[in-house]
Amino acid sequence: MSTEPVVQFKVELTRFLAADGTALPPLPDFAADKGLLTTLYRAMVLVRAFDAKAVALQRTGRLGTYPSSLGQEAVGTGAASAMRADDVLLPSFRDQAAQLMRGVVPLELLLYWGGDERGSDFAGPRQDFPISVPVASQIPHAAGVALAFKLRHEERAALCIFGDGATSKGDFYEALNMAGVWQLPLVMLVNNNQWAISIPRSAQSKAQTLAQKAIAAGIPGEQVDGNDVIAVRDRVAKALDRARSGGGPTLIEALTYRLGDHTTSDDARRYRDDATVSPHWHEEPVARLRQYMLTQGAWTREQEEAALAEAAATVDQAVEAYLATAKRPAASMFDHLFATLPPSLASQRAELGDA
């Protein structure tokens, strides 16, 4: 009998900032750009302020169920900052960081989570897809978007973000396979926050990494420290560049941690204790980048206070506008469904009248 290895694979993890903000050289060139670092930091501060206010609104009955991204701000911020304006983002329901970075405004997000479809009519990134609440359903959509770019010979890429739980769905595997076979300009970013609602990562898959699931599709798979915004931006930027230039898709697993509940309808204390969560507060992305910027002389206490005040003011203004927005009539739920409503829905619409 003769045996020999046919092919071998490896999965690499990229990190440029340690948990305490210490630099791990060599860093990418943009890590020395104080202006860019400030933009990334302010963006994460804004989304954290937005999340806190949104949760407060839900608790007081003024917003629907809301999914906080507490502790995961670097994933969306870093990824979206690497995109070009004409790329397309296909987000999950926890990607407000990426959406805000792309130009979606806080008022639009509040309207959406308040049940108002006008919140998905983005004034900024018109071709970005709306929030996807169903798990993994946006991944095949992303493959379709990327296929359109390829067929049109456009140097554009699609970026799809989804959670670790989504990698257990058939939608994910089918899109992954399609992207590999057709070499689509698609970057699939797994926000591995270690929990699919109450199911820990260890109970979701026996695979040592989620990134290695790319191997079966014949595409590159890698890990990145999802609490290091510099690393996320660097790896996503490289994957997007490769996608636009015809190099095909990439699967990136961003390792982070969900510090809060799954959504405001969840109580994470039922399935994990404080001792499990507490160590991860020492790894969170906002403090990590702030410490790096302080050591580089790129940030001051005065700038910190100003950034916090600016974020609070931006969110407060959005909340005022949201609460002052007139509610749409109940009958509007039938709008934009069909060119001509089928009889069953038309009768229901008629019963509501102008309500």
VOPAGU-2260 file (C-alpha; in pm, 1 decimal, decimal comma):
REM VOPAGU-2260
SITE   aa  ch    i         X         Y         Z
SITE  MET   A    0       0,0       0,0       0,0
SITE  SER   A    1     116,2     349,7     -83,1
SITE  THR   A    2     -22,1     673,3      67,1
SITE  GLU   A    3      78,0    1028,3       5,3
SITE  PRO   A    4     -73,4    1368,5      81,2
SITE  VAL   A    5    -275,5    1496,7    -212,3
SITE  VAL   A    6    -320,6    1851,1     -90,3
SITE  GLN   A    7    -266,4    2040,9     232,8
SITE  PHE   A    8    -427,0    2355,0     369,8
SITE  LYS   A    9    -372,3    2605,1     645,6
SITE  VAL   A   10    -575,6    2885,0     802,3
SITE  GLU   A   11    -391,0    3194,9     916,1
SITE  LEU   A   12    -499,8    3447,9    1179,6
SITE  THR   A   13    -411,9    3816,2    1133,8
SITE  ARG   A   14    -376,5    4057,0    1425,2
SITE  PHE   A   15    -197,1    4393,5    1443,1
SITE  LEU   A   16    -308,7    4516,0    1785,6
SITE  ALA   A   17    -287,1    4307,8    2101,3
SITE  ALA   A   18    -578,5    4316,8    2344,5
SITE  ASP   A   19    -413,4    4600,9    2539,5
SITE  GLY   A   20    -355,7    4809,0    2225,7
SITE  THR   A   21      11,7    4719,6    2187,8
SITE  ALA   A   22     124,0    4723,4    1824,4
SITE  LEU   A   23     235,9    4395,2    1668,0
SITE  PRO   A   24     462,3    4503,2    1378,8
SITE  PRO   A   25     477,4    4525,2    1091,1
SITE  LEU   A   26     154,0    4722,0    1065,2
SITE  PRO   A   27      -4,9    4828,2     736,4
SITE  ASP   A   28      81,3    5176,3     616,6
SITE  PHE   A   29    -262,5    5319,3     693,8
SITE  ALA   A   30    -209,2    5243,4    1065,0
SITE  ALA   A   31       9,5    5555,3    1073,3
SITE  ASP   A   32    -264,1    5774,6     923,2
SITE  LYS   A   33    -395,1    5971,6    1221,5
SITE  GLY   A   34    -688,0    6104,4    1022,7
SITE  LEU   A   35    -804,6    5756,8     924,6
SITE  LEU   A   36    -757,1    5620,7    1276,5
SITE  THR   A   37    -968,5    5907,4    1408,9
SITE  THR   A   38   -1241,0    5829,7    1156,9
SITE  LEU   A   39   -1245,3    5462,2    1252,6
SITE  TYR   A   40   -1249,3    5540,2    1622,6
SITE  ARG   A   41   -1526,9    5797,1    1598,6
SITE  ALA   A   42   -1731,5    5553,0    1393,8
SITE  MET   A   43   -1706,3    5286,7    1663,9
SITE  VAL   A   44   -1790,4    5538,1    1934,9
SITE  LEU   A   45   -2097,6    5644,6    1736,6
SITE  VAL   A   46   -2231,8    5293,7    1689,6
SITE  ARG   A   47   -2180,4    5215,5    2057,7
SITE  ALA   A   48   -2374,6    5529,3    2153,6
SITE  PHE   A   49   -2643,4    5441,2    1900,3
SITE  ASP   A   50   -2677,4    5088,1    2036,0
SITE  ALA   A   51   -2715,6    5209,2    2393,9
SITE  LYS   A   52   -2987,0    5456,3    2296,7
SITE  ALA   A   53   -3169,7    5202,2    2079,1
SITE  VAL   A   54   -3179,4    4951,7    2364,8
SITE  ALA   A   55   -3313,8    5222,8    2594,8
SITE  LEU   A   56   -3584,6    5308,6    2342,1
SITE  GLN   A   57   -3688,3    4945,0    2316,4
SITE  ARG   A   58   -3701,2    4905,3    2693,1
SITE  THR   A   59   -3938,6    5201,3    2713,3
SITE  GLY   A   60   -4165,9    5075,2    2436,8
SITE  ARG   A   61   -4059,4    5320,9    2169,1
SITE  LEU   A   62   -3865,9    5081,6    1941,6
SITE  GLY   A   63   -3908,1    4722,9    1831,3
SITE  THR   A   64   -3677,3    4432,5    1909,0
SITE  TYR   A   65   -3318,9    4547,6    1862,2
SITE  PRO   A   66   -2986,1    4360,1    1824,4
SITE  SER   A   67   -2693,6    4537,8    1989,4
SITE  SER   A   68   -2344,1    4507,8    1841,7
SITE  LEU   A   69   -2173,0    4580,1    2174,2
SITE  GLY   A   70   -1814,5    4454,7    2155,4
SITE  GLN   A   71   -1833,5    4383,7    1781,9
SITE  GLU   A   72   -1800,2    4736,3    1643,7
SITE  ALA   A   73   -1465,6    4673,9    1473,0
SITE  VAL   A   74   -1603,6    4408,3    1238,2
SITE  GLY   A   75   -1848,9    4631,6    1053,3
SITE  THR   A   76   -1646,8    4949,7    1087,4
SITE  GLY   A   77   -1325,2    4799,1     957,7
SITE  ALA   A   78   -1492,3    4606,8     676,3
SITE  ALA   A   79   -1709,7    4890,0     546,2
SITE  SER   A   80   -1421,0    5136,5     560,7
SITE  ALA   A   81   -1237,2    4914,1     311,7
SITE  MET   A   82   -1520,2    4926,0      57,4
SITE  ARG   A   83   -1546,8    5152,6    -243,6
SITE  ALA   A   84   -1858,7    5361,3    -292,2
SITE  ASP   A   85   -1979,2    5142,9    -581,1
SITE  ASP   A   86   -1931,3    4813,7    -395,6
SITE  VAL   A   87   -2245,1    4662,3    -245,2
SITE  LEU   A   88   -2300,8    4568,8     118,9
SITE  LEU   A   89   -2538,3    4286,8     211,3
SITE  PRO   A   90   -2575,9    4306,3     590,2
SITE  SER   A   91   -2727,5    4085,9     854,0
SITE  PHE   A   92   -2939,5    4224,0    1137,4
SITE  ARG   A   93   -2639,0    4319,8    1354,6
SITE  ASP   A   94   -2439,7    4526,6    1107,7
SITE  GLN   A   95   -2532,6    4882,2    1202,1
SITE  ALA   A   96   -2160,7    4962,4    1232,2
SITE  ALA   A   97   -2105,4    4877,0     866,3
SITE  GLN   A   98   -2421,6    5055,5     759,8
SITE  LEU   A   99   -2336,0    5376,6     943,2
SITE  MET   A  100   -1987,1    5369,6     794,0
SITE  ARG   A  101   -2143,5    5328,1     448,8
SITE  GLY   A  102   -2359,6    5638,2     491,2
SITE  VAL   A  103   -2685,1    5503,4     630,4
SITE  VAL   A  104   -2797,7    5761,0     888,4
SITE  PRO   A  105   -2911,4    5684,7    1244,5
SITE  LEU   A  106   -3265,6    5805,5    1172,0
SITE  GLU   A  107   -3304,9    5545,9     897,3
SITE  LEU   A  108   -3195,2    5267,2    1130,6
SITE  LEU   A  109   -3435,2    5384,2    1400,7
SITE  LEU   A  110   -3720,5    5393,9    1152,7
SITE  TYR   A  111   -3643,3    5040,5    1038,4
SITE  TRP   A  112   -3629,4    4895,3    1390,0
SITE  GLY   A  113   -3941,0    5094,4    1471,4
SITE  GLY   A  114   -4127,3    4904,2    1201,3
SITE  ASP   A  115   -4124,2    5176,0     935,8
SITE  GLU   A  116   -4017,6    5049,8     592,1
SITE  ARG   A  117   -3897,7    5397,9     500,0
SITE  GLY   A  118   -3592,9    5315,5     709,5
SITE  SER   A  119   -3468,1    5091,6     427,9
SITE  ASP   A  120   -3489,8    5370,5     170,3
SITE  PHE   A  121   -3131,7    5479,8     226,4
SITE  ALA   A  122   -3045,8    5832,4     120,1
SITE  GLY   A  123   -2679,5    5737,8      94,5
SITE  PRO   A  124   -2577,1    5390,8     -31,2
SITE  ARG   A  125   -2868,4    5337,7    -269,3
SITE  GLN   A  126   -2758,0    4996,1    -394,3
SITE  ASP   A  127   -2671,4    4846,3     -56,1
SITE  PHE   A  128   -2920,2    4580,3      45,8
SITE  PRO   A  129   -3161,7    4622,2     336,8
SITE  ILE   A  130   -3115,1    4451,7     671,6
SITE  SER   A  131   -3164,5    4074,1     655,1
SITE  VAL   A  132   -3331,9    3930,9     964,3
SITE  PRO   A  133   -3358,4    3570,0     835,0
SITE  VAL   A  134   -3031,6    3394,2     911,2
SITE  ALA   A  135   -2807,4    3339,5     604,8
SITE  SER   A  136   -3068,3    3425,4     341,1
SITE  GLN   A  137   -2864,3    3726,3     224,0
SITE  ILE   A  138   -2561,2    3512,1     132,5
SITE  PRO   A  139   -2711,5    3365,6    -188,4
SITE  HIS   A  140   -2832,3    3717,3    -268,7
SITE  ALA   A  141   -2473,5    3835,2    -235,4
SITE  ALA   A  142   -2356,8    3565,1    -475,5
SITE  GLY   A  143   -2619,7    3688,6    -720,6
SITE  VAL   A  144   -2500,3    4046,6    -688,8
SITE  ALA   A  145   -2141,5    3936,3    -744,9
SITE  LEU   A  146   -2246,0    3732,1   -1048,2
SITE  ALA   A  147   -2412,5    4041,4   -1196,0
SITE  PHE   A  148   -2087,9    4236,4   -1152,5
SITE  LYS   A  149   -1894,9    3961,0   -1328,4
SITE  LEU   A  150   -2138,8    3930,6   -1617,6
SITE  ARG   A  151   -2129,4    4307,2   -1667,2
SITE  HIS   A  152   -1748,4    4314,3   -1650,1
SITE  GLU   A  153   -1766,1    4570,1   -1369,0
SITE  GLU   A  154   -1472,9    4609,9   -1130,2
SITE  ARG   A  155   -1694,9    4597,9    -823,9
SITE  ALA   A  156   -1732,7    4359,5    -531,9
SITE  ALA   A  157   -2005,4    4247,1    -295,5
SITE  LEU   A  158   -1942,2    4222,3      77,6
SITE  CYS   A  159   -2175,7    3999,4     275,9
SITE  ILE   A  160   -2164,2    3992,7     657,4
SITE  PHE   A  161   -2328,6    3719,2     864,2
SITE  GLY   A  162   -2294,1    3545,1    1198,4
SITE  ASP   A  163   -2130,1    3221,0    1301,2
SITE  GLY   A  164   -2469,3    3051,4    1319,8
SITE  ALA   A  165   -2528,2    3126,5     951,9
SITE  THR   A  166   -2237,4    2900,5     855,8
SITE  SER   A  167   -2450,5    2603,4     961,5
SITE  LYS   A  168   -2722,0    2687,0     708,2
SITE  GLY   A  169   -2760,9    2544,1     360,5
SITE  ASP   A  170   -2787,8    2896,0     219,8
SITE  PHE   A  171   -2426,6    2954,8     323,5
SITE  TYR   A  172   -2288,8    2634,6     171,8
SITE  GLU   A  173   -2475,7    2677,1    -154,3
SITE  ALA   A  174   -2360,2    3036,7    -197,8
SITE  LEU   A  175   -2005,9    2942,7     -98,8
SITE  ASN   A  176   -1996,6    2668,6    -359,1
SITE  MET   A  177   -2145,4    2893,1    -625,9
SITE  ALA   A  178   -1893,0    3166,7    -551,0
SITE  GLY   A  179   -1604,7    2922,5    -583,0
SITE  VAL   A  180   -1720,1    2755,7    -902,7
SITE  TRP   A  181   -1788,0    3084,7   -1079,5
SITE  GLN   A  182   -1501,4    3276,3    -915,0
SITE  LEU   A  183   -1731,1    3558,4    -811,3
SITE  PRO   A  184   -1615,9    3898,0    -681,6
SITE  LEU   A  185   -1754,6    3829,3    -335,8
SITE  VAL   A  186   -1616,0    3865,4      16,1
SITE  MET   A  187   -1800,2    3665,5     280,2
SITE  LEU   A  188   -1731,1    3794,7     629,6
SITE  VAL   A  189   -1828,3    3580,3     927,7
SITE  ASN   A  190   -1890,8    3784,4    1241,0
SITE  ASN   A  191   -1802,5    3503,4    1479,0
SITE  ASN   A  192   -1924,1    3645,7    1809,0
SITE  GLN   A  193   -1919,1    3292,9    1956,4
SITE  TRP   A  194   -2296,7    3266,0    2004,5
SITE  ALA   A  195   -2587,9    3175,2    1776,3
SITE  ILE   A  196   -2851,0    3307,7    2017,8
SITE  SER   A  197   -2797,4    3062,6    2307,9
SITE  ILE   A  198   -2584,8    2807,2    2122,5
SITE  PRO   A  199   -2209,3    2849,5    2179,0
SITE  ARG   A  200   -1964,1    2816,6    1893,7
SITE  SER   A  201   -1840,9    2484,2    2037,5
SITE  ALA   A  202   -2185,8    2330,9    1986,9
SITE  GLN   A  203   -2235,6    2465,7    1634,8
SITE  SER   A  204   -1959,4    2292,8    1442,9
SITE  LYS   A  205   -1684,2    2040,4    1503,9
SITE  ALA   A  206   -1460,8    2231,0    1260,0
SITE  GLN   A  207   -1159,0    2382,7    1432,3
SITE  THR   A  208   -1224,0    2709,8    1248,7
SITE  LEU   A  209   -1517,2    2842,3    1048,4
SITE  ALA   A  210   -1270,7    2981,7     795,6
SITE  GLN   A  211   -1170,5    2630,6     687,8
SITE  LYS   A  212   -1519,7    2577,0     547,9
SITE  ALA   A  213   -1390,1    2769,6     246,4
SITE  ILE   A  214   -1154,3    2484,4     162,1
SITE  ALA   A  215   -1431,7    2258,1      33,1
SITE  ALA   A  216   -1539,8    2534,6    -204,8
SITE  GLY   A  217   -1187,6    2582,0    -337,7
SITE  ILE   A  218   -1150,6    2939,7    -217,0
SITE  PRO   A  219    -923,7    3111,7      36,7
SITE  GLY   A  220   -1033,1    3107,7     399,0
SITE  GLU   A  221    -869,9    3300,8     680,1
SITE  GLN   A  222    -922,9    3435,4    1029,6
SITE  VAL   A  223    -881,7    3789,8    1154,3
SITE  ASP   A  224    -899,3    3934,0    1503,1
SITE  GLY   A  225   -1243,0    4091,4    1487,2
SITE  ASN   A  226   -1164,3    4318,7    1781,6
SITE  ASP   A  227    -874,4    4475,8    1590,7
SITE  VAL   A  228   -1022,3    4728,7    1348,8
SITE  ILE   A  229    -687,5    4774,7    1175,3
SITE  ALA   A  230    -662,1    4403,0    1102,1
SITE  VAL   A  231   -1021,2    4381,0     982,1
SITE  ARG   A  232    -977,9    4675,1     746,1
SITE  ASP   A  233    -648,6    4537,8     612,4
SITE  ARG   A  234    -770,0    4184,9     538,6
SITE  VAL   A  235   -1107,9    4288,4     397,4
SITE  ALA   A  236    -939,9    4551,8     176,9
SITE  LYS   A  237    -705,1    4290,5      32,5
SITE  ALA   A  238    -990,4    4047,8     -27,8
SITE  LEU   A  239   -1200,0    4316,3    -197,1
SITE  ASP   A  240    -908,0    4418,5    -418,5
SITE  ARG   A  241    -857,4    4056,9    -519,7
SITE  ALA   A  242   -1227,7    4015,4    -591,8
SITE  ARG   A  243   -1247,9    4327,6    -810,1
SITE  SER   A  244    -941,8    4225,1   -1010,0
SITE  GLY   A  245   -1083,6    3882,3   -1098,5
SITE  GLY   A  246    -914,1    3682,6    -824,3
SITE  GLY   A  247   -1237,5    3536,0    -693,5
SITE  PRO   A  248   -1406,0    3515,2    -353,8
SITE  THR   A  249   -1271,8    3499,4       0,9
SITE  LEU   A  250   -1416,9    3376,7     328,9
SITE  ILE   A  251   -1296,6    3572,2     632,5
SITE  GLU   A  252   -1381,1    3467,3     986,8
SITE  ALA   A  253   -1364,5    3764,7    1225,4
SITE  LEU   A  254   -1315,5    3646,7    1584,0
SITE  THR   A  255   -1500,3    3867,7    1831,4
SITE  TYR   A  256   -1743,9    3831,1    2120,6
SITE  ARG   A  257   -2103,4    3925,7    2184,3
SITE  LEU   A  258   -2088,7    4117,5    2511,7
SITE  GLY   A  259   -2464,1    4178,4    2529,3
SITE  ASP   A  260   -2783,6    3983,0    2472,3
SITE  HIS   A  261   -2861,9    3835,7    2131,5
SITE  THR   A  262   -3139,2    4093,3    2098,7
SITE  THR   A  263   -3355,5    4286,7    2340,6
SITE  SER   A  264   -3593,2    3988,6    2343,9
SITE  ASP   A  265   -3316,2    3768,6    2484,8
SITE  ASP   A  266   -3173,5    3731,0    2835,5
SITE  ALA   A  267   -2824,6    3590,2    2796,3
SITE  ARG   A  268   -2796,9    3529,5    3171,1
SITE  ARG   A  269   -3008,7    3219,7    3119,6
SITE  TYR   A  270   -2729,3    3040,7    2935,3
SITE  ARG   A  271   -2401,0    3208,8    3033,4
SITE  ASP   A  272   -2275,0    3368,3    3352,9
SITE  ASP   A  273   -2075,2    3682,6    3421,2
SITE  ALA   A  274   -1757,6    3481,1    3470,4
SITE  THR   A  275   -1784,4    3367,2    3108,7
SITE  VAL   A  276   -1835,6    3716,5    2968,3
SITE  SER   A  277   -1612,3    3931,2    3189,5
SITE  PRO   A  278   -1272,1    3832,5    3040,3
SITE  HIS   A  279   -1388,0    3944,5    2696,9
SITE  TRP   A  280   -1433,0    4302,6    2814,6
SITE  HIS   A  281   -1052,5    4321,9    2820,5
SITE  GLU   A  282   -1044,6    4244,8    2446,6
SITE  GLU   A  283   -1311,3    4485,3    2318,6
SITE  PRO   A  284   -1225,7    4696,5    2011,4
SITE  VAL   A  285   -1297,5    5054,8    2117,7
SITE  ALA   A  286   -1060,0    5060,1    2413,9
SITE  ARG   A  287    -802,8    4867,3    2211,5
SITE  LEU   A  288    -785,6    5125,9    1932,1
SITE  ARG   A  289    -799,6    5414,7    2177,2
SITE  GLN   A  290    -497,7    5282,2    2365,6
SITE  TYR   A  291    -302,3    5237,2    2041,3
SITE  MET   A  292    -386,4    5591,9    1932,9
SITE  LEU   A  293    -278,5    5729,7    2270,3
SITE  THR   A  294      58,4    5558,0    2245,4
SITE  GLN   A  295     101,3    5696,5    1893,7
SITE  GLY   A  296      22,5    6050,5    2004,4
SITE  ALA   A  297    -282,8    6045,4    1779,3
SITE  TRP   A  298    -544,3    6100,4    2051,9
SITE  THR   A  299    -596,3    6317,8    2358,4
SITE  ARG   A  300    -837,4    6337,4    2650,0
SITE  GLU   A  301    -991,2    6647,9    2494,6
SITE  GLN   A  302   -1051,7    6465,6    2167,6
SITE  GLU   A  303   -1207,0    6175,9    2356,9
SITE  GLU   A  304   -1451,7    6402,1    2537,4
SITE  ALA   A  305   -1538,6    6577,6    2213,1
SITE  ALA   A  306   -1596,1    6246,7    2031,3
SITE  LEU   A  307   -1827,3    6119,7    2303,9
SITE  ALA   A  308   -2023,0    6445,3    2307,4
SITE  GLU   A  309   -2052,2    6451,5    1929,3
SITE  ALA   A  310   -2175,2    6091,7    1915,0
SITE  ALA   A  311   -2433,2    6157,8    2187,2
SITE  ALA   A  312   -2557,7    6470,4    2009,2
SITE  THR   A  313   -2584,6    6288,7    1675,2
SITE  VAL   A  314   -2785,3    6006,6    1829,0
SITE  ASP   A  315   -3008,2    6242,1    2029,9
SITE  GLN   A  316   -3093,0    6440,2    1716,5
SITE  ALA   A  317   -3182,5    6119,1    1533,9
SITE  VAL   A  318   -3403,4    6006,6    1821,4
SITE  GLU   A  319   -3587,1    6340,2    1824,6
SITE  ALA   A  320   -3649,0    6314,1    1450,8
SITE  TYR   A  321   -3760,2    5951,4    1483,4
SITE  LEU   A  322   -4008,1    6023,3    1762,0
SITE  ALA   A  323   -4143,4    6319,6    1567,8
SITE  THR   A  324   -4196,0    6118,4    1247,7
SITE  ALA   A  325   -4564,6    6062,3    1175,6
SITE  LYS   A  326   -4658,6    5695,3    1175,5
SITE  ARG   A  327   -4766,3    5546,6     845,8
SITE  PRO   A  328   -5125,1    5419,3     817,4
SITE  ALA   A  329   -5174,6    5049,6     882,8
SITE  ALA   A  330   -5292,5    5000,4     525,0
SITE  SER   A  331   -4946,0    5089,3     399,4
SITE  MET   A  332   -4833,9    4736,6     488,0
SITE  PHE   A  333   -4987,6    4628,5     157,8
SITE  ASP   A  334   -4789,5    4877,7     -48,7
SITE  HIS   A  335   -4500,2    4756,9    -266,0
SITE  LEU   A  336   -4598,6    4389,4    -243,1
SITE  PHE   A  337   -4761,8    4332,7    -582,6
SITE  ALA   A  338   -4829,6    4541,3    -892,4
SITE  THR   A  339   -5190,6    4430,5    -844,1
SITE  LEU   A  340   -5296,0    4292,1    -507,4
SITE  PRO   A  341   -5444,5    3942,2    -523,3
SITE  PRO   A  342   -5808,7    3923,0    -412,0
SITE  SER   A  343   -5727,5    3780,6     -68,7
SITE  LEU   A  344   -5505,4    4076,3      16,9
SITE  ALA   A  345   -5716,8    4331,3    -165,3
SITE  SER   A  346   -6012,2    4246,0      58,1
SITE  GLN   A  347   -5799,7    4287,7     368,4
SITE  ARG   A  348   -5671,0    4618,6     238,1
SITE  ALA   A  349   -6028,3    4733,0     176,9
SITE  GLU   A  350   -6128,5    4647,1     533,5
SITE  LEU   A  351   -5863,4    4881,6     668,0
SITE  GLY   A  352   -5969,2    5169,1     443,8
SITE  ASP   A  353   -5743,5    5463,5     524,3
SITE  ALA   A  354   -5644,7    5330,0     866,1
